[in-house]
């Protein structure tokens, strides 16, 4: 089995999560899809790059992403930087034929997504976007049930991704709250929930959106005590019409007091319904409308850590699932595709699609009007529809 070298762009919170995947994958999968080595790391300063190198034994450390994306010894590039820096790293890695594992959202806006799309015909690597919420056993089960027709035609849905970190007016303005850096809750949390809804019920036909900035200024992140203006939204409420005709409400908020990491959805169909809450990740709740009177009711399926082989029974398929386990499964999905030399989902085209849906939401917020996604000039991606989504597989 050939050993592939991994280069990490960024080694903050998400960079550590990605590195955790490589360090622990052999404990959770047997066999692993391929052998990989943490070869290179790039951060914004020599000090942080050297600390990362020393921590995990990277061979090299640098501050210029091109020393990784253009390095002939690097096979796989992980992009874990702030959103503003994704595009140039992506284009460089694509031009040099690297396999790519990129944090969401893909880029900052639809114009940058267009640049990535124009580079796709010449790209020969395997690339996956980190929509890891697809990879909990409960959400994998939800997808399987949708494919089997459990829901029937979707009638309505509600979904939300809620955090409370920005409910504090004195929370500093870090990069995820900075418009210049590509922040805002639509990109940060909205990208995840939009992808998951799209994954389960199909494409969006139209969208309406309104956003809010709870506090107009916040303390600067440098600790100086000065307050700086806030331009990126703290909360977004979206109303969507999906391709099967159903209507839905999707919310993303970082000012949801009392919420921790609460991604949830509830989908109602002609034949059944399902709901999920990431704060109760061990269960998918389902309602089978085909059962006789007196036998119908919500049922909690104990999905826990029920992953298919080559996942092993570690720590146990009955042990509580955790956030990092879904990241492991997402990374395994990517590396398996790399090993097989086959396309992967969610790939760059899906990331471009979600980027354009987010752009439509921002346009709606500015104009106060519905945006018809089927007719919008920037929505050039597929319109698979609900039935085609079911047939396409995970």
N, C-alpha and C positions, 0 to 999 in steps of 0.2 A: 504494500500500500504506500503510494507516494505521500511524502509529507509536504503540506502546503504552508507557506509562510503568511502570517497575518500581520497587517499594519493597522494600527488604531489611530484615527484622527479624533483627538479629544479624549481626555481621561478624567472627566468629572463624574457625576453620579451615573450617567448612562454608560460611559466608558467602562466603569467598574462593573456594571451589570453585564455588559457584553463579555468582559474578561472572565467574569464568574462562570459564564456559560462554557467557555473552553476548558477552564480548570476542572469543572465538575461533570461535563458531558459523559466521560467514560464510566462514571458511577451510576448513571441513569439509563444508558443505552448500551446494548451489547449485541452486535458489534457497533462501534461508532461508524458513521459513513466514511470518514477519512481521518487521517492524522493531521493535526494542525499545530503549529508552533507560534507563540506570540513573539513576533520578530522585531517589529518597529512600533514606536509610539511618538505621536506628535501632539504637543500642546502649545499654548500661547506664550509660554515663557520657558527659558532654559531650566529654571529651578523646578517647575512642576513636571517638566518632561523627564528630568533626571530622577526625581522622586518616583515617578511611575516606572521608569526603567529599573531602578533598584528594587522596587517593591515586588515586581513580577518577573524580573530577569529578562526583559526585552533586550535584544542584541544592540539596538540603536535607539537613540532619542533625538528628536529634532523639533524645530519650531516652524519649518516650512513644509506644508502638506505635500508639495511636489517631490520631496525626498522620499515619500512613500508611494504616491500615485504613479510616479515615473520610475520607481525602483524596479529593476528587472528581477530582483530576488523576492519581491512581494507578490503573492498570488491573490490574496483576499484583502480588500480594503473595507474597514468599518468606519462609517461617518457618524460621529457622536458629538459634533460641534453645534454651537448655536445655529439656528436656521439660516441666518444671513450668509454663512460660509458654505452651505451645502452645494450650491450650483457649480462653483468653480471646481470644487473637489470632485463632484460627480462627473463633470465633463472631462476632467483630466484622467480620472480612473477609467472612464469609458473609452477614451481615445487610446489608452495603453492596455486595453483588453483585460482589466482586472475584474474579478468577481467582486460584487459590492453588496454590503449589508448596511442599509442606511436608515437612520432614525427618522421618524415622522416629524413634521410633514416633509414631503420631498424637498420643496424649496420655499421661497417666500411668497410668490404669487403666480398667476397663470402665465404671465409673460415669460418668467423663468422656466415654467413647466414646458412652454412651447420650445425653448432652447433644448431642453432634455429630449423632448419628442423628436426634434429634428436630428438628434444624434443617434437615435435608436437603430435606424437601418444599418449603420456601420458597426454597431456594438456586437461583440461576439461572446461576452461573458454572461454569467448568471447574476441577476440582481434581485434582491428582495427588500421591501420596505418593512420596518418593524411595527406592523400592526399586531402586536403580540396577543391582544385580547381575543383574537380568533382561536388561540391555542390553549385555552383552559378546557379540561374535559367537558365541562358544562356547555361551552359555546361550540365545541366540536360536535357534541350530541345534538345541540339545537340545529346545526347545519344539516346533520344526517336526517333528522326528522323532517326538516323542510324539504329535502331532496326526495324523501319517501312520500311526500304529499300529506303529512300529518295536519298541517294548517289548512290545506285547501287554499282558495284565493284569499290573500290578505285583505282585511277590511279596514283595520285601523291599528295604529301603533303609537307608543310613547316611549321615548328613550332619553336618558340624561347621563351626563358625566359631571359629577359635582365634587368640588374641593372647597375648602374654607380658608386656604392660606392667605387670600387677599382680603378677607373680611376685616382684618386688622388694618386701620388707616395708617399705622406706623410700620407696616411691613415694607422693607426697602424695595426700591424699583430695580429688581434684577432683570436679566436679559429677557426672560419670558414675559415680562410686563412692558418691554420696549418695542415700539413699532419699528424703530430703526433696525433692530436685530431680528425682525420677523416674528415678534411675539404676539401675544393676544390669545384669548381663550379659544377662539375659533380654530387657530392653528394648533394650540397645545392640547386641548381636550376634545374640541369639536372634530378634529381629524379622526380620532379614534372611534368616536361614536358614529360618525357618518360612515366610516368604512364598515363597521360591524352591522349597522342597519342595512347598508347596501349589500353586504355579504349574505344577509338572511332573507331579504325581501325583494332584491333587485334594484334596478336603476331608479333614479329620481326624475320625475317629469317636470316638476316645478318646485320653486322654493320661495318662501318669504321669510325675512329675518329682521329682528330688531336687537340692538346691542346697548350696553350700558357701561359707563365708567363710574364706579361707585365713589371714588375719591379723585379729585382733579389733580392732586399733587401727592407725592410720597417722598420719604427720605431717600437721598442718593445712596446707591449701593456701596460707595467708597467710604462710608462712615464719617463723612465730613460734617454731618448734621444739617446740611442745606437740603431744601426740598426742591424737587424737580417735577415738571409737568408730566402727567400720565396721558398718553395718546392711545395705547392699546386697550381694547375692551376687556372688562372683567367678567362680563356675562353676555350670553347670546341666546336668544329664543328663536327657533326656526320652526316653521310650519312647512311640511313637505307633502307632495303628492307623488306616490310611487307608481311604477309602470303597471302594476296590476290594478290600479284604480283606487287603492287605499289612501287614506289621509292620515298624517302623523304629526306629532309634535316632538321636536328634538331640542334639548337644552344642554348648554355647556356653561358652567359657572365656577369661578374661583372665589365667589363671595357667598357660598352656601354654608352659612354658619352651622356648625355641628356635623358637617360631612367630612369624611377623611379621604377615601379614594373610592367614591361611590359611582361606579358605572352600572347602569341598570337599563333593562328594556322590558317591554311587555307588548306582545304582538297578538292580535286577535284575528282569526281567520274563519272561514265558513265552516271548517271541520273541527277546528281546535284552536288552542291558544297556548302560549308559553311566556314565561317571565324568568328574569335572572337579575341578581344583584351581586356585584363583585365583593361586597362586604359579607356575603354568604356564598362563597365561591364553590362550596362542595355540593350544591344542589342546583338542578334545573327544574323549575316547576312547570308542569304541563296540565292541560285540561282537554280531555278527549270528548268532543261533542257527539261522537258516534255511539257512545254508550247509552244504554237504555235509561229511562227515567228512574231515579233513585240510586243509580250507580255512578252518575256523573259527579265530579268534584275535582278540585285541584290536587295534584299528586306531586310530591317532591321526589325526583329521581336522584339517588345518591351517586353522583358522578365522581366525586372525590378525586383520586389520582388514577383513574382508569384510562391509561394510555395504551394504544396497541403496540405490539412488538415492532421494532426491537427494544422498546422500553422494558426495563427490568422491574422487578418488584422491590424497588428501593425508593424511599424508606419502607413503604407498603402501599398497595393500592387502596387500603382503607384509611391511611393517614391523611390528615387535613392537607388540602392543597394550599400553596402559597404563591405570592406574586412572582417570585423568581422562577418557579417551576414552569410557568407559561413562557417565560423568556427562554428557558432551556428548550422547550418544545419548538418554539419559533426558530431558534438557531439550528436545531436538528433538521427542521423542514428545509432550511436554506442549504445546509451542508450536504444533505442527501441529494438535493438537486444538482449541486456542484459536482458531487461524486459521479452522478449519472449523466452529467452534461446536458440536462434537460431544463426547459423553462420552469419557473417557479411562481407560485401565487402566495401572497400578494406581491406582484412584481411592479416594475416601473410604470407600466401602462395603468395599472390600478391606482398607483400613487398619483399619476397625472390626473386621472379622473377625479379623485378626491380633492386634489388641488383646485380643479375647475369648479367643483361644487362649492368649495369654500369661497372662491372668487364670486360666484353667483350670490352667495349669502351676503357678502360684503356690498355688492352692488345693490341688492335689495335693501340693505340697511341704509344706504345713502339715499336711495330714491323713494323708499317707502312703498315700493310696488313689488308684485310678484315677478319673478324671473322665470321665463319658460326655458327650461334647460334643453329641450329638444330643438329649439330655434336659436339659442344663443350662439353667436359666432365663435366663442372660445370653447364651446362644448363639442369638440370634434371627435371625442372618444366614442366608443361603441354605445349603443343603447340595446342591451341584451334582452331586457324585459324579464319579468318574473319567471316565466316558464323556461326561458333559455338559461337563466341563472340556475335553476334547479337541475337542468340537464348537464351543466358544465362541470359539476363535481367541485370538491373543495379546492 
